[in-house]
Amino acid sequence: MRRTDTHYHLDQVPDPLGLLHRCERDQLALITPSMNPASYRELLALQAKSSTILQVACGLHPESIHADEEIEEALNLARTAQAVGEVGLPGYERKVTKRDVQVFTKFCRVAADENKALIVHAVHDQAEPALEVMLDCGVRKAVFHWLKANARVASRIVACGYMVSVTPEVTYRKRDQDLLRLIPKSQLLLETDGPWEHQGPYQGKASIPHWIDDAAQYAAAVYGCSLSSWWEQHEQNVDRLFF
């Protein structure tokens, strides 16, 4: 059965082709968001070499500052991309500016106009402002990647019909475990955000897509279903959002 890591930065690892071969062998699939236009082109080249990459999304990572020319290029590419992302509002490296909101709004409009999946980076207190922008733009399909919002905001996101993803941190971190219990199984996705390093039992290791198996076991236990039935549900979620 196919198992999909819905958020893996394949262009950020030292040997992407080697990792793709491992994923092919183990029936793991990937959704790969881009950081910028150069990242997007690199991921497209990798996708041409492997059916393991289900979709490549075009976006601009919001934690970085991008020149006007790069923004326009990314927006043009996003219009013909398979999905839009990773885009959103910064929450780690710097404070949100009016320009950040304007750029995110433009990507939301592309996703709405083209009816594409939107992969959203909006952590902690930026999740609700991002949600408001998405609703104003009429975004229909989206996932809040590795959401870290409070229960009220998470419940709003779910009520609006959007999806939420969790990482292997759900196996040991209470914040993520509490969030999972708010998400219907028809709106949950799994990801690693690799090669980002997690804490707990994963500390000091670059994330690999195989770690979603750990998150899947935890999710199946919470939802009270078998692991196989959870994976069937998960892949239905993937198809509904991205295809």
C-alpha positions as CSV (number, residue, x, y, z in Angstrom):
1,M,0.0,0.0,0.0
2,R,1.2,3.5,-0.8
3,R,2.2,5.6,2.2
4,T,2.7,9.3,1.6
5,D,4.9,11.8,3.4
6,T,3.0,14.9,2.5
7,H,5.8,17.4,3.2
8,Y,9.4,16.6,2.4
9,H,12.0,19.0,1.2
10,L,13.8,16.6,-1.1
11,D,16.0,19.2,-2.6
12,Q,17.5,19.9,0.9
13,V,19.1,16.5,1.4
14,P,22.7,15.6,0.2
15,D,21.6,12.6,-1.9
16,P,18.0,13.0,-3.1
17,L,18.3,10.3,-5.7
18,G,19.5,7.8,-3.1
19,L,16.6,8.7,-0.9
20,L,14.1,8.3,-3.7
21,H,15.4,4.8,-4.4
22,R,14.9,3.9,-0.8
23,C,11.3,5.3,-0.9
24,E,10.6,3.4,-4.2
25,R,11.7,0.2,-2.6
26,D,9.6,0.7,0.5
27,Q,6.4,2.0,-1.3
28,L,6.7,5.5,0.2
29,A,5.5,8.5,-1.8
30,L,6.3,12.2,-1.4
31,I,4.7,15.5,-1.8
32,T,7.5,18.0,-2.2
33,P,7.1,21.7,-1.5
34,S,9.6,24.2,-2.8
35,M,11.4,27.1,-1.1
36,N,11.7,29.4,-4.2
37,P,11.8,29.1,-8.0
38,A,15.2,27.5,-8.1
39,S,14.1,24.9,-5.5
40,Y,10.9,24.3,-7.6
41,R,13.0,23.6,-10.8
42,E,15.3,21.2,-8.9
43,L,12.3,19.3,-7.6
44,L,10.7,19.1,-11.0
45,A,13.9,17.6,-12.4
46,L,13.9,15.0,-9.6
47,Q,10.2,14.2,-10.2
48,A,11.0,13.5,-13.9
49,K,13.3,10.7,-12.6
50,S,10.9,9.0,-10.1
51,S,7.2,8.4,-9.8
52,T,7.7,8.4,-6.1
53,I,7.2,12.2,-6.1
54,L,3.4,12.5,-6.5
55,Q,3.4,16.3,-6.7
56,V,5.8,19.2,-6.6
57,A,4.4,22.4,-5.1
58,C,5.6,25.9,-6.1
59,G,5.9,28.6,-3.4
60,L,8.2,30.9,-1.4
61,H,9.1,29.9,2.1
62,P,7.7,32.7,4.2
63,E,10.6,32.8,6.8
64,S,12.9,34.2,4.1
65,I,12.7,37.6,2.5
66,H,12.3,37.5,-1.3
67,A,13.0,40.1,-3.9
68,D,10.0,41.4,-6.0
69,E,11.4,39.6,-9.1
70,E,11.5,36.3,-7.3
71,I,8.0,36.8,-6.0
72,E,6.6,37.4,-9.5
73,E,8.5,34.5,-10.9
74,A,7.2,32.1,-8.2
75,L,3.6,33.4,-8.7
76,N,3.8,32.8,-12.5
77,L,5.2,29.3,-11.9
78,A,2.6,28.5,-9.3
79,R,-0.2,29.1,-11.8
80,T,0.9,26.0,-13.7
81,A,2.3,24.0,-10.8
82,Q,0.6,20.9,-9.4
83,A,0.1,22.6,-6.0
84,V,1.0,25.9,-4.3
85,G,3.4,26.0,-1.4
86,E,5.1,26.2,0.9
87,V,3.7,29.7,1.5
88,G,2.3,31.5,4.5
89,L,3.3,33.9,7.2
90,P,6.6,33.9,9.1
91,G,6.6,32.9,12.8
92,Y,10.1,31.9,13.6
93,E,12.8,34.1,12.1
94,R,11.1,37.5,12.0
95,K,7.9,39.4,12.5
96,V,5.1,39.5,10.0
97,T,5.0,42.6,7.8
98,K,2.3,44.1,5.6
99,R,4.3,42.9,2.6
100,D,4.3,39.3,3.9
101,V,0.5,39.4,4.1
102,Q,0.3,40.8,0.6
103,V,2.5,38.1,-0.9
104,F,0.6,35.3,0.9
105,T,-2.7,36.8,-0.4
106,K,-1.4,36.6,-4.0
107,F,-0.5,32.9,-3.6
108,C,-3.9,32.3,-2.0
109,R,-5.6,33.9,-5.0
110,V,-3.6,31.6,-7.4
111,A,-4.7,28.6,-5.4
112,A,-8.3,29.7,-5.4
113,D,-8.4,30.7,-9.0
114,E,-6.7,27.5,-10.2
115,N,-8.4,25.2,-7.6
116,K,-5.0,23.9,-6.4
117,A,-4.0,22.6,-3.0
118,L,-2.3,25.2,-0.8
119,I,0.4,24.1,1.6
120,V,0.4,26.6,4.4
121,H,3.2,27.6,6.8
122,A,1.5,29.5,9.6
123,V,2.6,28.5,13.1
124,H,1.4,29.5,16.6
125,D,-0.4,32.9,16.5
126,Q,0.0,33.3,12.7
127,A,-2.4,30.4,12.0
128,E,-5.6,32.5,12.5
129,P,-4.5,35.5,10.4
130,A,-3.5,33.1,7.7
131,L,-6.9,31.4,7.9
132,E,-8.6,34.8,7.5
133,V,-6.6,35.5,4.3
134,M,-7.4,32.1,2.9
135,L,-11.2,32.5,3.6
136,D,-11.2,36.0,2.1
137,C,-9.5,34.6,-1.1
138,G,-11.9,31.7,-1.4
139,V,-9.2,29.0,-1.0
140,R,-11.0,25.6,-1.2
141,K,-8.2,23.1,-0.7
142,A,-5.4,23.5,1.8
143,V,-3.3,21.9,4.5
144,F,-1.9,23.7,7.5
145,H,1.5,22.0,7.6
146,W,2.7,21.0,11.0
147,L,0.1,23.1,12.7
148,K,0.9,24.5,16.2
149,A,-2.2,26.6,16.8
150,N,-4.3,26.5,20.0
151,A,-7.5,24.3,20.2
152,R,-9.9,27.1,19.3
153,V,-8.0,28.0,16.1
154,A,-7.4,24.4,15.2
155,S,-11.1,23.7,15.5
156,R,-11.9,26.7,13.3
157,I,-9.5,25.4,10.6
158,V,-11.2,22.0,10.7
159,A,-14.7,23.6,10.6
160,C,-13.6,25.4,7.5
161,G,-12.8,22.1,5.8
162,Y,-9.1,22.4,5.6
163,M,-6.6,19.7,6.5
164,V,-4.0,19.6,9.2
165,S,-0.7,17.7,9.2
166,V,1.3,16.3,12.1
167,T,4.9,14.9,12.2
168,P,6.5,12.1,14.1
169,E,6.6,14.5,17.1
170,V,3.0,13.3,17.7
171,T,4.5,10.1,19.1
172,Y,6.1,11.9,22.1
173,R,5.0,15.5,22.3
174,K,1.8,16.4,24.2
175,R,1.1,19.5,22.2
176,D,0.9,17.5,19.0
177,Q,-1.0,14.7,20.7
178,D,-3.7,17.1,21.9
179,L,-3.9,18.6,18.5
180,L,-4.4,15.2,16.8
181,R,-7.4,14.5,19.0
182,L,-9.1,17.6,17.6
183,I,-8.7,16.5,13.9
184,P,-11.2,14.2,12.3
185,K,-9.3,11.3,10.6
186,S,-10.7,12.5,7.2
187,Q,-8.8,15.8,7.6
188,L,-5.4,14.6,8.9
189,L,-2.2,14.2,6.9
190,L,1.2,12.9,8.0
191,E,4.5,14.5,7.2
192,T,8.1,14.6,8.4
193,D,9.1,18.1,7.1
194,G,12.4,16.4,6.4
195,P,15.2,16.8,6.5
196,W,14.3,18.9,9.6
197,E,15.6,17.4,12.8
198,H,13.0,16.4,15.4
199,Q,13.5,16.0,19.1
200,G,12.8,13.1,21.4
201,P,13.9,9.7,20.0
202,Y,14.8,11.3,16.6
203,Q,17.2,13.9,18.0
204,G,20.4,14.4,16.0
205,K,19.1,12.6,12.9
206,A,17.9,14.1,9.6
207,S,14.2,13.2,9.1
208,I,13.4,10.5,6.5
209,P,10.0,9.7,5.0
210,H,10.0,6.3,6.7
211,W,9.3,8.0,10.0
212,I,5.7,8.6,9.1
213,D,5.1,5.0,9.9
214,D,5.7,5.9,13.6
215,A,3.1,8.7,13.3
216,A,0.7,6.4,11.5
217,Q,0.8,3.8,14.3
218,Y,0.0,6.5,16.9
219,A,-2.8,8.0,14.8
220,A,-4.4,4.6,14.3
221,A,-4.4,4.0,18.0
222,V,-6.0,7.3,18.7
223,Y,-8.7,6.8,16.1
224,G,-9.3,3.2,17.2
225,C,-8.7,1.6,13.9
226,S,-6.2,-0.9,12.4
227,L,-3.0,0.4,10.8
228,S,-4.1,-0.8,7.4
229,S,-7.4,1.0,7.6
230,W,-5.7,4.2,8.8
231,W,-3.4,4.1,5.8
232,E,-6.3,3.6,3.5
233,Q,-8.0,6.7,5.0
234,H,-4.8,8.7,4.8
235,E,-4.2,8.0,1.2
236,Q,-7.8,8.9,0.5
237,N,-7.1,12.3,2.2
238,V,-4.0,12.8,0.1
239,D,-5.9,12.1,-3.1
240,R,-8.8,14.4,-2.1
241,L,-6.5,17.3,-1.4
242,F,-3.9,17.0,-4.1
243,F,-5.7,15.4,-7.0
